[in-house]
Amino acid sequence: MRVVVTGGAGFIGSNYVRRLLSGAYPAFAAAEVVVFDKFTYAGNRQNLDPVAEHPAFRLVVGDVCDDDALRRLLRADDIVVHFAAESHVDRSIDGSAEFVRTNVMGTGALLSAALHAQVRKVVHVSTDEVYGSIDEGSWPETHPLEPNSPYAASKASSDLLARAYHRTHGLPVCVTRCSNNYGPYQYPEKIIPLFVTNLLEGRKVPLYGDGLNRRDWLHVDDHCAGVQLVAEHGRPGAVYNIGGGAELTNRELTERLLAAVGADWSMVEHVPDRKGHDLRYAVDITRIATELGYAPKVSLEEGLAQTVRWYRENRAWWMAIRGAASRS
Ligand SMILES: NC(=O)c1ccc[n+]([C@@H]2O[C@H](COP(=O)([O-])OP(=O)(O)OC[C@H]3O[C@@H](n4cnc5c(N)ncnc54)[C@H](O)[C@@H]3O)[C@@H](O)[C@H]2O)c1
């Protein structure tokens, strides 16, 4: 069996690959694992260093928009886990072209190649941001898609393509929609690694607006465990929300990060709010919990402490990224 992981050099994809190859998912223990990644600014070979010498690991550098490369890559019976995407909301506000290209066109190309190759299953990894913003309660998978940022709109479009490939062609594709992730190896532009690395360098952290936006924070291991359950047992054509971490305002999150590195509110700089900033996201995880037995395992206390420790102990990893970003 082969598992093809697009975007496997990014934050979540590389976590999935490292866990897969370390035996965390026994049903796939014998699988060959092929990472297919373009290595954009967010892709990093170091994220795969722990598995680079594993005999079952293979790396293919390529673009999910490249039909020919995808056709050469995919084989009948492959399981494809599709993480590759442009993933940062702020970048999509600055310009949406790459988001439309990779997230929409790239997913379309991948689905088409998967159909041609007659793969066993595709898991399309999406986000809760496709639902929009919700003041109270939580979204079931049947909630209409009302994305507000160009990033979320591009992911919603890719979800609809996945649905269409299932309905039109019978492609065995599942969609997952997860809440905000955190953990080791996350590119330091997203709030948790940005704040932690700034604080470790003695720099201030930029808090958007009043800091009252609320998010469900899920450890990346729990997201990947949900993706794996869907890869193994998800019903073709079905959408599964993944979440159930801890809901916090950005202010509360900031307080926890300050405490974790021993800093105080003098290190917080209030900056104008993100345009169109969604107030709250919350997914209803009843479907994946009841159908597939999913339950998150990592508490926020334990997960944040582990994450902060990782950034403390892996300064070279993020200093290299910061150096490259300041030179570009
Ligand atoms: N980070 C989160 O909190 C979160 C939450 C829910 C869902 N998601 C989804 O999970 C997936 C992974 O997110 P992430 O945070 O790991 O992203 P990331 O930005 O860290 O990694 C994206 C990876 O995709 C690769 N990539 C980008 N464009 C490509 C292309 N055209 N062809 C091939 N590879 C390409 C990059 O090189 C990188 O390795 C995304 O689809 C994202 O929408 C993320």
The ligand as an SDF file (V2000), in Angstrom:
LIG
                    3D

 44 48  0  0  0  0  0  0  0  0999 V2000
   -2.8740   25.3530   10.1390 N   0  0  0  0  0  0  0  0  0  0  0  0
   -4.1240   25.1740   10.5640 C   0  0  0  0  0  0  0  0  0  0  0  0
   -4.4790   25.5890   11.6580 O   0  0  0  0  0  0  0  0  0  0  0  0
   -5.1230   24.4430    9.6890 C   0  0  0  0  0  0  0  0  0  0  0  0
   -6.3830   24.1610   10.2140 C   0  0  0  0  0  0  0  0  0  0  0  0
   -7.3040   23.4600    9.4200 C   0  0  0  0  0  0  0  0  0  0  0  0
   -6.9560   23.0450    8.1550 C   0  0  0  0  0  0  0  0  0  0  0  0
   -5.7250   23.3500    7.6610 N   0  0  0  0  0  0  0  0  0  0  0  0
   -5.3940   22.8650    6.2970 C   0  0  0  0  0  0  0  0  0  0  0  0
   -4.3820   21.8870    6.4580 O   0  0  0  0  0  0  0  0  0  0  0  0
   -3.5120   21.8950    5.3300 C   0  0  0  0  0  0  0  0  0  0  0  0
   -2.0730   22.0440    5.7840 C   0  0  0  0  0  0  0  0  0  0  0  0
   -1.9480   23.2600    6.5180 O   0  0  0  0  0  0  0  0  0  0  0  0
   -0.5380   23.6940    7.1240 P   0  0  0  0  0  0  0  0  0  0  0  0
   -0.8190   24.6240    8.2340 O   0  0  0  0  0  0  0  0  0  0  0  0
    0.3000   22.5100    7.3300 O   0  0  0  0  0  0  0  0  0  0  0  0
    0.0550   24.5310    5.8840 O   0  0  0  0  0  0  0  0  0  0  0  0
    1.5500   24.9730    5.5850 P   0  0  0  0  0  0  0  0  0  0  0  0
    1.4210   26.3030    4.9190 O   0  0  0  0  0  0  0  0  0  0  0  0
    2.4270   24.8230    6.7730 O   0  0  0  0  0  0  0  0  0  0  0  0
    2.0670   23.8810    4.5150 O   0  0  0  0  0  0  0  0  0  0  0  0
    1.5880   23.8280    3.2070 C   0  0  0  0  0  0  0  0  0  0  0  0
    2.4830   22.8620    2.4250 C   0  0  0  0  0  0  0  0  0  0  0  0
    1.9550   22.7560    1.0920 O   0  0  0  0  0  0  0  0  0  0  0  0
    3.0250   22.9200    0.1710 C   0  0  0  0  0  0  0  0  0  0  0  0
    2.4820   23.5200   -1.0540 N   0  0  0  0  0  0  0  0  0  0  0  0
    1.9610   24.7600   -1.2070 C   0  0  0  0  0  0  0  0  0  0  0  0
    1.6050   24.9610   -2.4880 N   0  0  0  0  0  0  0  0  0  0  0  0
    1.8720   23.8000   -3.1420 C   0  0  0  0  0  0  0  0  0  0  0  0
    1.6990   23.3740   -4.4930 C   0  0  0  0  0  0  0  0  0  0  0  0
    1.1870   24.1960   -5.4230 N   0  0  0  0  0  0  0  0  0  0  0  0
    2.0580   22.1160   -4.8240 N   0  0  0  0  0  0  0  0  0  0  0  0
    2.5910   21.2650   -3.8930 C   0  0  0  0  0  0  0  0  0  0  0  0
    2.7920   21.6270   -2.6040 N   0  0  0  0  0  0  0  0  0  0  0  0
    2.4340   22.8760   -2.2430 C   0  0  0  0  0  0  0  0  0  0  0  0
    4.0180   23.8390    0.8720 C   0  0  0  0  0  0  0  0  0  0  0  0
    5.3190   23.7450    0.3190 O   0  0  0  0  0  0  0  0  0  0  0  0
    3.9300   23.3210    2.3020 C   0  0  0  0  0  0  0  0  0  0  0  0
    4.8120   22.2500    2.4870 O   0  0  0  0  0  0  0  0  0  0  0  0
   -3.9860   23.0460    4.4270 C   0  0  0  0  0  0  0  0  0  0  0  0
   -4.7700   22.4870    3.4050 O   0  0  0  0  0  0  0  0  0  0  0  0
   -4.8270   23.9070    5.3590 C   0  0  0  0  0  0  0  0  0  0  0  0
   -5.8500   24.5630    4.6330 O   0  0  0  0  0  0  0  0  0  0  0  0
   -4.7950   24.0430    8.3890 C   0  0  0  0  0  0  0  0  0  0  0  0
  1  2  1  0
  2  3  2  0
  2  4  1  0
  4  5  1  0
  4 44  2  0
  5  6  2  0
  6  7  1  0
  7  8  2  0
  8  9  1  0
  8 44  1  0
  9 10  1  0
  9 42  1  0
 10 11  1  0
 11 12  1  0
 11 40  1  0
 12 13  1  0
 13 14  1  0
 14 15  2  0
 14 16  1  0
 14 17  1  0
 17 18  1  0
 18 19  2  0
 18 20  1  0
 18 21  1  0
 21 22  1  0
 22 23  1  0
 23 24  1  0
 23 38  1  0
 24 25  1  0
 25 26  1  0
 25 36  1  0
 26 27  1  0
 26 35  1  0
 27 28  2  0
 28 29  1  0
 29 30  1  0
 29 35  2  0
 30 31  1  0
 30 32  2  0
 32 33  1  0
 33 34  2  0
 34 35  1  0
 36 37  1  0
 36 38  1  0
 38 39  1  0
 40 41  1  0
 40 42  1  0
 42 43  1  0
M  CHG  2   8   1  16  -1
M  END
$$$$
